[in-house]
Amino acid sequence: MVVAARASSRAEVLTMFRSFLRVARKFTDYNIREYTKRRTVDGFRQNRNLSDPSAISSAFSDGKAQLEVANRQALVYSLYAPKLKSVMEVQNPIKH
């Protein structure tokens, strides 16, 4: 019984991780998009070794709240997206 509960929570955590990465792709600004990806990976690595069920539950609920914030921010940024791309996104071939 414990194994089934742990497997479902692992699946939920993986689903949340993928959701964070999906939200990160919604940001049009390169810097914000890359920051969101980096922060997602760092946050999940930081909590990888949690073993206390209450700490896992707390981290998971905090993650859900952060995911809601990220979704709202992606929506707001899409409404007020800048017209110009970042220098990192512009690909100019070098002409000689």
Stockholm file with secondary structure:
# STOCKHOLM 1.0

chainA/1-96         MVVAARASSRAEVLTMFRSFLRVARKFTDYNIREYTKRRTVDGFRQNRNLSDPSAISSAFSDGKAQLEVANRQALVYSLYAPKLKSVMEVQNPIKH
#=GR chainA/1-96 SS CHHHHHHHHHHHHHHHHHHHHHHHHHCCSHHHHHHHHHHHHHHHHHTTTCCCHHHHHHHHHHHHHHHHHHHHHHHHHHHTCCSSCCTTTCCCCCCC
#=GC SS_cons        CHHHHHHHHHHHHHHHHHHHHHHHHHCCSHHHHHHHHHHHHHHHHHTTTCCCHHHHHHHHHHHHHHHHHHHHHHHHHHHTCCSSCCTTTCCCCCCC
//
